[in-house]
Amino acid sequence: MPRIHVLEKQVAELIAAGEVVERPSAVIKELVENSVDAGATVITVEIRRGGVTYMRVTDNGCGISAEDVPVAFLRHATSKVSGQEDLDAIGTLGFRGEALASISAVSHVELFTRAEGQEVGVRYACGGDEEPLLTEAGCPQGTTIVVRDLFFNTPARMKFLKKDVTEGNSVAGILDKLAMSHPEISIRFIRDGREQLHSPGDNKLSSAVYAVCGKEFSSTLIPVDYLLGHVKVHGFISTPAGCRPNRSMQNFFINGRFIRSRTAMAALEEAYKGSVMAGKFPACVLHMQVACEAVDVNVHPAKLEVRFVNERPIFDAVYHGVRSALNAGDRPKIMELKKPSPYAPVLEKKEQLTLDKPGSSNQPLFLHDSGAQKPKEPELPKVIKQALDTVPKPVFKPNQPNLDTAPPQKAVPKPALVQESKLVMTQMPEPEKPPEEKPRQIVSDFSSRILGEAFGTYIIVEYSKDQLMFIDKHAAHERLLYERLKASRSGCEAQALLEPVTVNLDMEEYTAVIAHEQELSRAGFEVSDFGAGTVLVRTAPMLLDGQDAALAVMEIAGYLASFKTEITTEHMDWVYHNVACRAAIKAGDHTSRQELISLAVKLEHNPQVRYCPHGRPVYILLGRREIEKQFGRV
């Protein structure tokens, strides 16, 4: 039987370091968080080879006094927590007192620091099992920590590190989050001698987002500023059109700390429901301010996961804040037309076509002269010229007047067709024109003009003197019905079916439907248990035909069976989506002009309707200038 013994200090520190120091980015995270807690306004980070061989973090914070420097490298030594009661309201990024001890256990560390009010700084060197060295040194106020040869004494850990590029990207991600969490701090990141990030530190979140994410991303963001109870939410969210195929750009911060929160993520995506297409996810940079005692950050050594005393206020604040911002800041989609190339009929690919000539190699079809403004026209091959010469020339007939010389005569009807060569073809009698239909009187409260319908799907509206609007009639009708159902407190109006419809379901769907009879009743479906995985549908919403009732219940049952979200503000949303989609006008259906006008009027009176419940745009705008570009008018 093996004996129990106490591990040596060095072995215990190596084991403990594994919880804090996993890779170079973990080291950078701990060091820059200490700089933030020290009150720094400028932080510079430099790494080489992904941080494996060299890392340096410099700040202009308060510094460390000479007598406290050796103590700072002891395990569980910290200036941020002094008693048990402090753990109930942690307001700093660091508090465990394990970072410096863990880092020095697996690398060579060199520290330069000078505290405020001291004339001389100190240099402290340690690492592994080496004897620490403390000497005086001249240095500016603040702290500089240099970490070299990470995992030099734990080669097993070294084998699990990824390529230098991957480790460097991980460090960059940490600093991106820090720059957006603290826009009042200027963050400078130097990677292998090249500056990769430099945030301005002007205390403007928009500037930090611009520095981190770039112009294209930041130009499409919508500002959020919302207060609900004791929770404040501010930051930026992406437009529905700017949503991404994954959640990588969802950034949540709680009291200046980057976190991963399922509650905030669920609230964000719930607020976008009905505005984004399936498979797309919104992006955000959202800061949440709550009382420190309402959140517990002492959950994991990495401090990325937190627990809330009550998650409901967080969910509601994020949901309503994002929803309000979408309603106020989202704009309709503008159609942009690309100007066609003058060589589009000839150039089928991006590269120039070539023309084969007998006895010579391939030469470019268009030869550009450096001094010419326009390309030369291509010369036709000899064979084509001969073929064109054999075409008989058109001859004027004596009984047909020449339009260039003949005087105008009132009795002579206009020719049916005149070609560019000014030949007059055989005159055809003009068909009798049907009596012009007088334009119908548009509803007086509709400020636009309906031009017609295209492809049985899109309503064309002259929205203003400078814009055309194309409305997807199915998407518009679906969203209007959905909003009507959602606003009705009594739910959908139901109609009794002549004969109950039986719907066979699997056991999960069957159990879910029976458990949600009340919600289905609000949606207009009266469902009763028929046993053995079968339900009877006795009523259906007035908006639906009877034949759609069974299919609708099947889809709703499948949704309810897979419904995983525990926290949701609108539990009936998806059911209303289904009913509205089935009841709406379908693309290709014949629609009278009066119905088109009615739909356009309702859409104009509901400006917040911009997307169907599935996230597709209800309408897009085409500017007059874009059209005139195509005709060369501008």
Secondary structure, 3 states (H helix, E strand, C coil): CCCCCCCCHHHHHHHHHHHHCCCHHHHHHHHHHHHHHCCCCEEEEEEEHHHCCEEEEEECCCCCCHHHHHHHCCCCCCCCCCCHHHHHCCCCCCCCCCHHHHHHHCCEEEEEEECCCCCCEEEEEEECCCCCEEEEECCCCEEEEEEECCCCCCHHHHCCCCCHHHHHHHHHHHHHHHHHHCCCCEEEEEECCEEEEECCCCCCHHHHHHHHHCHHHHCCEEEEEEEECCEEEEEEEECHHHCECCCCCEEEEECCEEECCHHHHHHHHHHCCCCCCCCCECCEEEEEECCHHHEECCCCCCCCCCEECCHHHHHHHHHHHHHHHHHHHCCCEEECCCCCCCCCCCCCCCCCCEECCCCCCCEECCCCCCCCCCCCCCCCCHHHHHHHHCCCCCCCCCCCCCCCCCCCCCCCCCCCCECCCCCECCCCCCCCCCCCCCCCCCCCCCCCEEEEEECCCEEEEEEECCEEEEEEHHHHHHHHHHHHHHHCCCCCCEEEEEEEEEEECCHHHHHHHHHCHHHHHHCCCEEEEEECCEEEEEEEECCCCHHHHHHHHHHHHHHHHCCCCCCCCCCCHHHHHHHHHHHCCCCCCCCCHHHHHHHHHHHHCCCCCCECCCCCECEEEEEHHHHHHHCCCC
